[in-house]
Amino acid sequence: MQTTIPNPPDHIVMVATPYCGDTRLARRVLDELGIAYEFIDMRQDQDAARMVEGITGGFRSSPTILFPDGNVLVEPSERTLRTQMERLQTAGYRL
């Protein structure tokens, strides 16, 4: 799922649970690309969990990744995540 949000963060924020397979995939991709991101464990941060629920229609989907261009990816595939990173770099975002 891809959506947008108003008032995006100025950096990449991943809200997730660390044991999730989709989360491990997303972290691996970002780490391989050398891209910094903030990781928030939604089990420990209830405000972040509620934010994810608001974005996903009530689900605690892991990972939910917020980008500085306002895009949000929910449980993205590797290809979708890599495409989003290319878009950000092409648009001039410092990653």
C-alpha positions as CSV (number, residue, x, y, z in Angstrom):
1,M,0.0,0.0,0.0
2,Q,1.2,3.5,-0.8
3,T,-0.4,6.7,0.4
4,T,0.6,10.2,1.3
5,I,0.5,12.2,4.5
6,P,0.5,15.9,5.3
7,N,3.4,17.3,7.3
8,P,5.9,14.5,6.6
9,P,9.0,14.0,8.7
10,D,12.3,15.5,7.5
11,H,13.9,12.1,7.4
12,I,12.8,8.5,6.8
13,V,10.9,6.9,9.7
14,M,10.1,3.2,9.9
15,V,7.5,2.2,12.4
16,A,7.5,-1.5,12.8
17,T,8.0,-4.6,14.9
18,P,11.6,-5.9,14.8
19,Y,10.7,-9.6,14.4
20,C,8.5,-9.1,11.3
21,G,9.8,-10.6,8.0
22,D,8.7,-7.6,6.0
23,T,10.5,-5.3,8.5
24,R,13.7,-7.3,8.2
25,L,13.5,-7.1,4.4
26,A,13.0,-3.3,4.5
27,R,15.8,-2.8,7.0
28,R,18.1,-4.9,4.9
29,V,17.3,-2.9,1.7
30,L,17.9,0.5,3.4
31,D,21.0,-0.7,5.1
32,E,22.4,-2.1,1.8
33,L,21.7,1.2,0.2
34,G,23.4,3.1,3.0
35,I,20.3,5.1,3.8
36,A,19.8,6.4,7.3
37,Y,16.4,6.0,8.9
38,E,14.8,6.2,12.3
39,F,13.4,2.9,13.6
40,I,10.4,3.1,16.0
41,D,9.2,-0.1,17.6
42,M,5.4,0.2,17.7
43,R,5.2,-2.2,20.6
44,Q,7.1,0.3,22.7
45,D,5.6,3.5,21.3
46,Q,1.8,3.6,21.5
47,D,1.6,7.0,19.8
48,A,3.5,5.6,16.8
49,A,1.2,2.5,16.8
50,R,-1.9,4.8,16.8
51,M,-0.4,6.8,13.9
52,V,0.1,3.6,11.9
53,E,-3.5,2.5,12.7
54,G,-4.7,5.9,11.4
55,I,-2.7,5.5,8.1
56,T,-3.7,1.9,7.5
57,G,-7.4,2.0,8.5
58,G,-7.0,0.4,12.0
59,F,-4.2,-2.1,11.3
60,R,-0.7,-2.2,12.9
61,S,1.0,-3.0,9.6
62,S,4.7,-3.6,9.9
63,P,6.6,-1.9,8.5
64,T,5.0,1.4,7.8
65,I,7.6,3.8,6.4
66,L,7.2,7.5,6.2
67,F,9.3,9.6,3.8
68,P,10.2,13.3,3.6
69,D,8.3,13.7,0.3
70,G,5.0,12.8,2.1
71,N,4.8,9.2,0.7
72,V,4.1,6.3,3.0
73,L,4.8,2.7,2.1
74,V,3.0,0.0,4.1
75,E,4.6,-3.5,3.9
76,P,6.4,-2.7,0.7
77,S,8.1,-5.2,-1.6
78,E,11.8,-4.8,-2.1
79,R,11.2,-3.5,-5.6
80,T,8.7,-0.9,-4.4
81,L,11.0,0.3,-1.7
82,R,14.0,0.5,-4.0
83,T,11.9,2.5,-6.5
84,Q,10.8,4.9,-3.8
85,M,14.5,5.4,-2.8
86,E,15.4,6.2,-6.4
87,R,12.6,8.7,-6.7
88,L,13.8,10.5,-3.5
89,Q,17.3,10.6,-4.8
90,T,16.2,11.9,-8.2
91,A,14.1,14.6,-6.5
92,G,17.2,15.7,-4.6
93,Y,16.4,14.5,-1.1
94,R,19.5,13.9,1.0
95,L,19.5,10.3,2.1
